[in-house]
Amino acid sequence: MTTNATADTVTDARSEDLPEARPDTRFEDLPALMGRMTGAEKHGPAATSTLDVLWVLYDRVLRVTPATAEDQDRDRFLLSKGHGPMAYYAVLAAKGFIDPEVLASFGGYASPLGHHPDRTLVPGVEISSGSLGHGLPLGVGTALGLRAQGLADPAVWVLVGDAEFDEGSNHEAVAFAGAYGLDRLHVVVIDNTSATHGWQGGIAQRFAAEGWSTATVDGRDHEALHRAFTAEHPGRPHVVVARVEPKENH
């Protein structure tokens, strides 16, 4: 379903004709999909910094498709870094969750694709996000909820930015998850050196101190990302710090 620019209500991004997936789409096609989204408030660096991580997750790791996006046993992906969702929308379009034609409406009055993603309007989106520091606590709650229901298979993935760790809520979530051994919880931190305070010893050190399994990799290296994402971590939550070029270099 495409956006009607004259409509009084916001439409959604679904298409009745969407296939379950788009196996012919390649990573190299994503810039063209992102290029359909225009406007002055795109938060370009926030989006492009996540592109490789999002692709590897959706292409090779996450157990969720357009056909299984409502299944109880699906993996959950939570975009905490929601203030730059262009790459997220491009990957969702590439994988068949949304119609690529709707990308051009990004940020429009009646568009489902807002500057922050809305879980009620965009298929496959688990949380409405963008406020720094709330995605990881929601991930902890999701992992706890799945455990309480006896669902051991679904993995919970949360993508955060390094600047979000200026918010105290994330530190509480890190400590809680480690203490409770939430081993179905996975966090990917995009480190583009945009945090105000910085962490002595590196970001991963803070997680390790709370009992997490950790890995720090080149955030543009797809094979390194895949190895880090699929590393075993029995009894512990897992964090992957994906280092990319500094924000000011974009």
N, C-alpha and C positions, 0 to 999 in steps of 0.2 A: 504494500500500500504506500503510495507516495504522498507527500505532504500537499495539502491544498492551501496555498498561501493566503487565500481569502477567507478561510474558515474561521469561525468564531471560537472553536475549541481545538485543543491540541490533539492531533492524531497520533497513532503509534507507528512503529517502524516495521511492522510485520508485512509480509507479502504472502498471499495464499499460494503463489506459484514457486516459492523458494524450495530448492532441493535441500536434502538433509545436510549436505556439505558441498563445498566447491573444490574438489580434489585437484583441479587444474590450476588453481591460484598459487602463485609463488611469492616468496618474500619480496622479490624484486618488483612485484606488482603493487606493493603497499604504498609507495610514494605517490603513485597516480591516484589511488583511492583517497589518500590524505589530501591530495591537491584539489579534490572536489569541494573541500571544506574551506571556505573563505571567510574573511571578516577581520576586524581589528582586535578582537579579544580571543585569539586562538591559543594563547599560551604555548607557542610553538616549542620552545625548549623543554617544557614539561612533558609535551607529547612525544617528541622525537627521542627523548632520553629513555623512554619505555618501549620503543618499537621492537627491538630485538628480543627482549624478555617476553613480551606479550606473544610474539610469534612462536617462539620455542614452546611456551606453555600450551598455547592452543593447538599448535601443529603436532606436538610430540608427547605431551605430558597429561594434560587435563582430560579426564574421562567425562566429557560432556559434549553433546552435539545439539543442533536445533531440535532434533527429535526427542532428546532426553533431557531437555532443559528444565523440565518440571518433575523429573523422576526423583524419588526419595534417595536413591543410591548414587546420584550424580556427585561428582566433585563440585565444590563451591569455589568460585573465584571472586574475591572482593577487591575492587579497586579503591584503595584509600586515597591514592594520589589522583583524586577526581577532578582537580582543577585544570587538567590538561588532557581531555579525553579523546582527542582526535585520533591518536594511534589506536586506542581501544575500539573506537567506532570502525576504523578501517579494518582491523582484524576481525571484528564481529561480522562485517560485511563480507570479508574474504572467506569466512567459514560458514556463511549461509544463515547467520542468526538474523540479519537485517538485510533489507533490499539496498543494494549499492546506490540505486537511484535517489534514495532519501538523503544521501550524504550531502548533496548540494544545498539542502535546506538548513544545514547546521547553524544553530543560533538564531534561526528565524522565529517569528512570533508564534506560528502554528506548528513549528517543527518539534518532533519528539527528541531531537538531538540537541540538548541544551549544553551550555558551557560546563555544567556539571551533569553527570549521567543520572537519569531518573529510572529507578527500578520498575515503576508502574507503566512506563512508556516504551522501554527498550528491551526486547526479548534477550534473555541471557544475562541481564544485569541483575546482580544479587542485592546490591545496596545502592541507595542514593547517597552520593559522597561528594567530597570537595572540601569540607571543613577539616583542617589539619588536625591529626591526632585521634580521629575516632574510628578509623578502619580496623586497626589492630585490636582494640577492645571488642569490636563487633566480631572479629574473627575468633577471638577467645570464647566469646559467648556462643558462637556457632559450633565450635569444636566441642564445647561442654554439652550443648544441646544434643548433638549427634551421639555423644557418648552416653548421655542419659537415656536415649532411645535404643541403645544397644546396637547402633549402626557403626560398625568398625571399619567398613570399607571406604566410605567417602573421605576424600582428603579436602582440607580447607587451605586455600592459598590466599594470601593477602599481599598486595603490592603497595609499598609505601615509599615515600621519598625521604632522603636523609634529613631534610629540614623538619619533617614531622617529629623528629626526636627532640626538638626544642619544647615539645608539649609533654607535660608530666604524665598524662594518661597513658602514653605508650610505655613509659618505664614501669608503671604499675602492671600493665598487661604482660610485659616481658617477664617480670618477676613471678607473676601468678602462673603463667603458662609453664614456666620451668619447674616451679614447685609442684604442680599438679601433673607433670609428665604428659602434656597434651601432644602425643606423638603423631596425631593426624593433622596438626597445625604446621603450616609452612609459611614463611615470610620471605619475600624478596624485597630488599632495600635497594633502590636506585640511588647510588652515591655519585652525585654530580657536584659535590662540595658546596652545596647551597645552604647548609646548616649554619646557624649563627654561632653556636658554641663549639662544635666539634667534640670529638671523643678521644681522650687519651688512649693510645694503643690501638685505635681504630674501632669502627662500629661493631665488628664481630666480637670484640673483646667483652663488650657490655653484655651481649647475649650469652657468651660462654660462661661468664661469671654467674649467671642465673641457671646454668645447667642445660643450655641449648646445644645442639649439634650445629656447627657453623662451617661455612665455606665462603671465601672471598675470591671472585673471579672477574675477568674482563667482561663487562656487560655487553660487548659487541661480538663476542666469540660464541657462536651457537653451540659448538660441540662442548666447550667448557661449561656453558650454562646447562646443557642437558645433563652432563655428568653430575654437576652440583645438584640439580633438581631431583635427580633419581638416586642420589646417594642414600644408603640405608642409615637409619637413625633410631633404632629400637628404644622405646621408652622415653624418648626426648623429642621436643619440638625442634624444628630445623629452620635455620635462616641462611639465605644466600645473599651476600652483599655483592651487587653488580656494579662495578665501577665503570663510569662513562666519563666523557670529557666534561670539564667544568662548565657550569651553566653559562658563564660569560663568554665562552668560546663559540657558542652557537651563532 
